[in-house]
Structures are given as C-alpha cells and as structure tokens.
C-alpha cells in the first residue's frame, strides 16, 4: 500500500493491536466471543479483581472493540465486531504452536 490512506489502515491496525496487547484483554475478548457478559460474570470466569476487569473493559471500549448496553442495574458487554474474536483466537492458537 502506498500513500497516506494506505498507511492510515496500518495505524488503525496498530491501535487495535495495542488495545489487545494485555493478556487479560485477550481473555476478555475470548469470553465475549461466547456472548454478552456483565462485569461480575467476567470477574468470576477470569478470576481477576472487579476494578481490574472494569479498567480493561474501558480500554477495549475506547478502542471500539466492545460495547456496553444496560441490562437492569448492570451493563452487559459484547464485541462490536466478531473479526476481533478471530484475531484473538488465531493469536492464541499461533502462540500455542510448537516452534
């Protein structure tokens, strides 16, 4: 790709990969690939503290990876785009392959 428009696509991809750079964020995306989850469900499944999960959800939300919708008193989080789940699954699979 040449020109500014081509490079901008790489910048966007870089931003996405930076948002996914933390292992807990990869785990959150993997969980959300199974369907909507509230923070307490992610906390229970991942075994991480609620403030930590909330902080990482904020990063993912800011990057446009997840969206939240009110479910009574809670917010249910879901992936904005299933492509991200495939990226994470491929990365995890690749990391588990023998060299």
C-alpha positions as CSV (number, residue, x, y, z in Angstrom):
1,X,0.0,0.0,0.0
2,X,1.2,3.5,-0.8
3,X,0.1,6.9,0.2
4,X,-1.4,8.3,3.3
5,X,-4.7,6.3,3.0
6,X,-2.8,3.0,3.0
7,X,-0.6,3.9,5.9
8,X,-3.7,5.0,7.9
9,X,-5.0,1.5,7.7
10,X,-1.8,0.3,9.3
11,X,-2.2,2.9,12.0
12,X,-5.7,1.7,12.8
13,X,-4.5,-1.9,12.9
14,X,-1.7,-0.8,15.2
15,X,-4.2,0.8,17.6
16,X,-6.3,-2.3,17.6
17,X,-3.3,-4.5,18.4
18,X,-2.2,-2.1,21.2
19,X,-5.7,-2.4,22.7
20,X,-5.3,-6.2,22.6
21,X,-1.8,-6.2,24.0
22,X,-2.7,-7.2,27.6
23,X,-3.3,-10.9,28.3
24,X,-6.4,-10.1,30.4
25,X,-7.9,-8.2,27.4
26,X,-7.3,-11.2,25.2
27,X,-9.1,-13.3,27.8
28,X,-12.0,-10.8,28.0
29,X,-12.4,-10.8,24.2
30,X,-12.3,-14.6,24.2
31,X,-15.1,-14.7,26.8
32,X,-17.2,-12.1,24.9
33,X,-16.8,-14.2,21.8
34,X,-19.1,-16.7,23.6
35,X,-21.8,-14.0,24.1
36,X,-22.7,-10.9,26.2
37,X,-21.2,-10.8,29.7
38,X,-21.6,-8.5,32.7
39,X,-18.6,-7.4,34.7
40,X,-19.3,-9.8,37.5
41,X,-19.5,-12.7,35.1
42,X,-16.1,-11.8,33.6
43,X,-14.7,-11.4,37.1
44,X,-15.9,-14.9,38.1
45,X,-14.7,-16.5,34.9
46,X,-11.3,-14.8,34.7
47,X,-10.6,-14.8,38.5
48,X,-9.5,-11.2,38.3
49,X,-10.5,-8.3,40.6
50,X,-13.5,-6.3,39.5
51,X,-11.6,-3.0,39.3
52,X,-9.0,-4.6,37.0
53,X,-11.7,-6.1,34.7
54,X,-13.5,-2.8,34.6
55,X,-10.3,-0.9,33.7
56,X,-9.5,-3.2,30.8
57,X,-13.1,-3.1,29.6
58,X,-12.7,0.7,29.4
59,X,-9.6,0.3,27.3
60,X,-11.4,-2.1,25.0
61,X,-14.4,0.1,24.8
62,X,-12.3,3.2,24.0
63,X,-10.7,1.2,21.2
64,X,-14.1,0.3,19.7
65,X,-13.6,-3.4,20.5
66,X,-16.5,-3.8,22.9
67,X,-19.8,-2.0,23.6
68,X,-21.9,-1.9,26.7
69,X,-25.7,-1.9,27.0
70,X,-27.7,-1.5,30.1
71,X,-29.2,-4.7,31.5
72,X,-31.2,-3.6,34.6
73,X,-28.7,-2.3,37.1
74,X,-25.7,-3.8,35.2
75,X,-24.0,-3.2,31.9
76,X,-23.7,-6.2,29.5
77,X,-20.6,-6.1,27.3
78,X,-20.4,-7.6,23.8
79,X,-17.9,-7.5,21.0
80,X,-18.6,-4.8,18.4
81,X,-17.2,-7.0,15.6
82,X,-16.6,-10.7,15.5
83,X,-13.4,-10.2,13.5
84,X,-11.6,-9.3,16.7
85,X,-12.6,-12.6,18.2
86,X,-11.0,-14.4,15.2
87,X,-7.8,-12.3,15.5
88,X,-7.5,-13.3,19.2
89,X,-8.3,-16.9,18.6
90,X,-5.7,-17.1,15.8
91,X,-3.1,-15.3,18.0
92,X,-3.7,-17.7,20.9
93,X,-3.6,-20.7,18.6
94,X,-0.3,-19.5,17.0
95,X,1.3,-18.9,20.4
96,X,0.5,-22.4,21.4
97,X,2.1,-24.0,18.3
98,X,5.5,-25.7,18.8
99,X,8.4,-23.7,17.3
